[in-house]
Amino acid sequence: MPAPERLLTAPRAALSFLTLVPADRGDITPSDVGRGIVFFPLVGAGVGGASALAAWAAAHVLPPAVAGLAAVAAGALLTGALHLDGMADTADGYGGRTRQRALEIMRDHSVGTYGVTAVALDVGLRVAAVAALVVRPHGLLWLVAAGALSRSAAAALGVLVPGARPDGVGRVLEGAGQPRVAVAAAAAVAIAGLCAGWPGLAAAAGVAAAAALWGWHCVRRLGGMTGDTLGAASEGCEIAVLLVGAALG
């Protein structure tokens, strides 16, 4: 592959890994995804921007709550509800009393009571937060900050915390290296600061603390991260940032 074309493989890998945008032409490898984590915050910011645009358009003719639903729908369409699925599977895993049983439940594609409850709470909190933000000047920029910070947190956990399964999706990120994590984190913090000022930086600090606590919990309970727990981390951090925005923005 020509050198200029190769340079674009990492950002295409990040886009393909995190969204349904058809960026993979059959030439992307797991190592490309690992190298692409530096672009995770940019992809997340793009998804957040698309959700913000959907909410902004809907708010011109519909109530704020419907604008919130439009934002959630736009994000789900762009990502294939990938992280929401991880949240549901992770919640269902709490029905397993042992590590092995929890991992088995999480691998099952069916959704149980815990998963349905988690999805309902996830969507409800997102809609409420966006409804509060859409009526404020520049409030929807918090969606951009949330998208960047949440994807950066997932990237860091995927690289810095060992995988719970030898063949799990989360293992794709393990070889990316700490320098790329630092670049991704710096990019996410910069985006949060530009979009939301000092409250955005405060949210970034909170996301870092929450991600560290989640990684510690997953190691103790499951032996490490899985693709589902990475998705749950992304969802949880994104909702947390939106709630901070609704409270402080």
C-alpha positions in Angstrom: 0.0 0.0 0.0 1.4 3.5 -0.9 2.7 5.4 2.1 0.1 8.3 2.0 -2.7 5.7 1.8 -1.2 3.9 4.8 -1.3 7.1 6.9 -5.0 7.1 6.5 -5.5 3.6 7.7 -5.4 4.4 11.4 -8.1 7.0 11.3 -10.2 4.8 9.1 -9.7 2.0 11.6 -10.9 4.2 14.4 -14.0 5.3 12.4 -14.8 1.7 11.4 -14.3 0.3 15.0 -16.5 2.9 16.7 -19.2 3.6 14.1 -21.1 2.1 11.2 -19.5 4.5 8.7 -18.1 2.2 5.9 -14.5 3.1 6.3 -13.0 -0.4 6.1 -12.2 -1.5 2.6 -11.0 -4.9 3.8 -7.4 -3.7 4.5 -7.8 -2.8 8.2 -6.1 -5.1 10.8 -6.3 -5.2 14.6 -3.0 -3.4 14.8 -4.5 -0.6 12.8 -7.3 -0.3 15.3 -4.7 -0.1 18.1 -2.8 2.6 16.3 -6.1 4.4 15.6 -6.9 5.0 19.3 -5.4 8.5 19.0 -8.3 9.3 16.8 -11.0 7.8 19.1 -11.7 11.3 20.7 -12.1 12.9 17.3 -14.5 10.1 16.2 -16.4 10.5 19.5 -16.6 14.2 19.0 -18.0 13.7 15.5 -20.7 11.4 16.8 -21.5 13.9 19.5 -21.6 16.7 17.0 -24.1 14.7 14.8 -26.3 14.1 17.8 -26.1 17.8 18.8 -27.1 18.7 15.2 -30.1 16.4 15.4 -31.2 17.8 18.7 -30.7 21.4 17.5 -32.8 20.8 14.4 -35.6 19.0 16.3 -35.7 21.7 19.0 -36.8 24.3 16.4 -40.2 22.6 15.9 -40.6 20.1 18.8 -40.3 20.1 22.6 -36.9 19.7 24.3 -37.7 16.1 25.3 -38.2 15.1 21.7 -35.0 16.9 20.8 -33.3 14.7 23.4 -34.7 11.6 21.8 -33.5 12.8 18.4 -30.0 13.2 19.7 -30.1 9.6 21.2 -31.5 8.2 17.9 -28.8 9.9 15.8 -26.0 8.6 18.0 -27.5 5.1 17.9 -27.8 5.1 14.1 -24.2 6.2 13.7 -22.7 3.7 16.1 -25.2 0.8 15.7 -25.9 1.2 19.4 -22.6 -0.7 19.9 -21.8 0.8 23.3 -25.4 0.6 24.5 -25.3 -3.2 23.7 -22.2 -3.4 25.8 -24.0 -1.7 28.7 -26.9 -4.1 28.5 -24.7 -7.2 28.4 -22.5 -5.9 31.3 -25.6 -5.3 33.4 -26.9 -8.8 32.6 -23.6 -10.1 33.7 -24.3 -9.1 37.3 -26.8 -11.9 37.4 -23.9 -14.3 37.4 -22.5 -15.2 40.9 -19.1 -16.3 39.6 -16.6 -14.7 37.2 -17.0 -17.5 34.7 -20.8 -17.4 34.8 -20.8 -13.6 34.4 -18.6 -13.9 31.3 -20.9 -16.6 29.9 -24.0 -14.4 30.4 -22.3 -11.4 28.9 -21.4 -13.4 25.8 -25.0 -14.4 25.3 -26.7 -12.1 22.8 -30.1 -12.2 24.5 -31.0 -9.3 26.8 -32.3 -10.0 30.3 -34.0 -7.9 33.0 -30.9 -6.2 34.2 -29.9 -5.3 30.6 -33.4 -3.9 29.8 -33.3 -1.8 33.0 -29.8 -0.5 32.2 -30.8 0.5 28.6 -34.0 2.3 29.9 -32.0 4.2 32.5 -29.3 5.0 29.9 -31.7 6.4 27.4 -33.8 8.2 30.0 -30.8 10.0 31.5 -29.5 11.0 28.0 -32.8 12.4 26.9 -33.3 14.4 30.2 -29.7 15.8 30.0 -30.0 16.8 26.3 -33.4 18.3 27.0 -31.8 20.5 29.6 -28.8 21.4 27.4 -30.7 22.2 24.2 -32.4 25.3 25.7 -29.1 26.8 26.8 -26.8 28.9 24.6 -24.0 26.6 23.4 -25.3 23.8 25.7 -25.2 21.2 22.9 -21.5 21.5 22.7 -21.5 19.3 25.8 -22.4 16.4 23.5 -19.2 16.9 21.6 -17.2 17.0 24.8 -19.0 13.9 26.1 -18.3 12.0 22.9 -14.6 12.8 23.0 -14.1 12.1 26.7 -16.0 8.8 26.7 -14.2 7.3 23.8 -10.8 8.4 25.2 -11.7 6.6 28.5 -12.6 3.4 26.7 -9.4 3.6 24.7 -7.3 4.0 27.9 -9.1 1.1 29.7 -8.6 -1.2 26.6 -4.9 -0.5 26.6 -4.0 -0.2 30.3 -6.2 -2.9 31.8 -5.7 -6.6 30.8 -8.4 -8.4 28.9 -10.6 -10.9 30.7 -10.8 -13.2 27.7 -7.9 -14.4 25.5 -10.1 -13.9 22.4 -12.2 -10.9 23.4 -12.8 -7.8 21.4 -11.2 -5.7 24.1 -7.9 -7.4 23.4 -7.6 -5.5 20.1 -6.5 -2.4 21.9 -3.9 -4.0 24.2 -0.9 -3.5 22.0 -1.6 0.2 21.3 0.9 1.5 23.9 0.8 4.1 26.6 2.0 7.0 24.4 -1.0 6.7 22.2 -3.3 6.7 25.3 -1.6 9.9 26.4 -2.2 11.5 23.0 -5.9 10.4 23.0 -6.4 11.7 26.6 -4.8 15.0 25.7 -7.0 15.4 22.6 -10.1 14.6 24.6 -9.3 17.1 27.4 -8.5 19.8 24.8 -11.9 19.2 23.1 -13.7 19.3 26.4 -12.0 22.5 27.4 -12.8 24.1 24.0 -16.4 23.1 24.1 -17.3 23.7 27.8 -14.5 25.7 29.4 -13.5 24.9 33.0 -16.6 22.8 33.7 -15.5 20.6 30.7 -12.1 20.2 32.3 -13.7 19.3 35.6 -15.8 16.7 33.8 -12.6 15.4 32.2 -11.0 14.9 35.7 -14.2 13.1 36.8 -14.1 10.8 33.8 -10.5 9.9 34.5 -11.4 9.0 38.1 -14.5 7.0 37.1 -12.6 5.1 34.4 -9.9 4.1 36.9 -12.4 2.9 39.4 -14.3 1.0 36.7 -11.1 -0.7 35.5 -10.2 -1.7 39.1 -13.7 -3.1 39.6 -13.6 -5.1 36.3 -10.2 -6.6 37.2 -11.5 -7.7 40.6 -14.8 -9.1 39.3 -14.0 -10.4 35.9 -10.2 -10.6 35.7 -10.0 -7.7 33.3 -11.9 -5.8 30.6 -14.2 -7.2 27.8 -15.6 -5.5 24.8 -18.9 -5.2 26.7 -17.3 -3.5 29.8 -15.5 -1.1 27.5 -18.8 -0.3 25.9 -20.4 0.2 29.3 -17.5 2.5 30.3 -18.0 4.6 27.2 -21.8 4.8 27.9 -21.4 5.6 31.6 -18.7 8.3 31.0 -20.7 9.9 28.3 -23.8 10.1 30.5 -21.8 11.4 33.4 -20.4 14.3 31.3 -23.9 15.2 30.0 -25.2 15.3 33.5 -22.3 17.5 34.6 -23.1 19.8 31.6 -26.8 19.8 32.7 -25.8 20.8 36.2 -23.0 23.2 35.5 -23.2 24.2 31.8 
